[in-house]
């Protein structure tokens, strides 16, 4: 079921009128399925220094627009990789 909500974060940096760099965060909430990382993928990632935490499955890949960060359960995660399945689903693997 698509019963969990994650927030996709688009982060942009721009100079304001006095030249200071200001970070702007655009949030987009979407429904997702949460899955654990498989053992094989986890060990392969650890061997190259990555620590994947979760796999999020979006029902429609159109919901994702290249965001590099996700918020879930009050924590922010960085997107490691995405994978579009044969259906419209999109798999997103994240780390802290």
C-alpha positions in Angstrom: 0.0 0.0 0.0 1.0 3.6 -0.6 0.4 4.6 3.0 3.6 6.4 4.0 4.3 10.0 3.1 7.7 11.3 2.2 8.8 14.8 1.3 10.9 15.4 -1.7 13.2 18.4 -1.3 14.5 20.7 -4.0 17.3 22.9 -2.7 18.5 25.9 -4.6 21.0 28.6 -3.7 20.7 32.1 -5.0 22.3 35.5 -4.2 19.9 37.9 -2.5 19.8 41.7 -3.2 22.9 42.3 -1.1 24.9 39.4 -2.5 24.4 36.9 0.4 23.8 33.3 -0.7 20.3 32.2 0.4 19.2 28.6 0.4 15.6 28.0 -0.8 13.9 24.6 -0.1 10.9 23.6 -2.1 8.9 20.7 -0.5 6.7 18.2 -2.3 4.8 15.5 -0.3 4.2 12.2 -2.1 2.9 8.8 -1.1 5.4 6.0 -1.0 6.1 2.4 0.1 9.0 2.0 2.5 11.2 -1.1 2.1 14.4 -2.2 3.7 17.7 -2.4 1.8 18.4 -6.0 0.6 21.5 -7.7 2.2 23.3 -8.1 -1.2 22.8 -4.4 -2.0 23.8 -3.3 1.5 27.1 -5.3 1.4 27.9 -4.1 -2.1 27.3 -0.5 -1.1 29.3 -0.8 2.2 32.3 -2.2 0.2 32.5 1.2 -1.6 31.9 3.3 1.5 28.1 3.9 1.0 25.5 3.2 3.7 22.0 2.9 2.2 19.2 3.3 4.8 15.9 2.9 3.0 14.3 2.1 -0.3 11.3 4.3 -1.1 8.9 3.2 -3.9 6.9 5.9 -5.6 3.7 4.9 -7.4 4.5 7.3 -10.3 7.9 8.3 -11.5 6.4 11.7 -12.6 6.3 12.6 -8.9 10.1 12.7 -8.8 11.9 15.6 -10.5 15.6 14.9 -9.7 15.4 16.0 -6.0 18.6 15.2 -4.1 17.1 15.0 -0.6 14.1 13.4 1.1 12.6 13.9 4.5 11.0 10.9 6.2 9.9 10.5 9.8 11.5 13.8 10.8 14.9 12.9 9.3 16.6 14.1 6.1 18.2 11.7 3.7 20.4 12.0 0.6 19.4 10.2 -2.6 22.0 7.6 -3.6 20.3 6.3 -6.7 17.0 5.9 -8.5 15.6 3.2 -10.6 12.5 3.2 -12.8 10.8 -0.1 -12.9 8.8 -1.6 -15.9 5.7 0.0 -14.5 5.3 3.6 -13.6 7.0 3.0 -10.2 10.2 4.6 -9.2 12.6 3.1 -6.6 14.7 5.6 -4.6 17.6 4.5 -2.4 18.7 6.9 0.3 21.4 7.4 3.0 21.6 9.7 6.0 
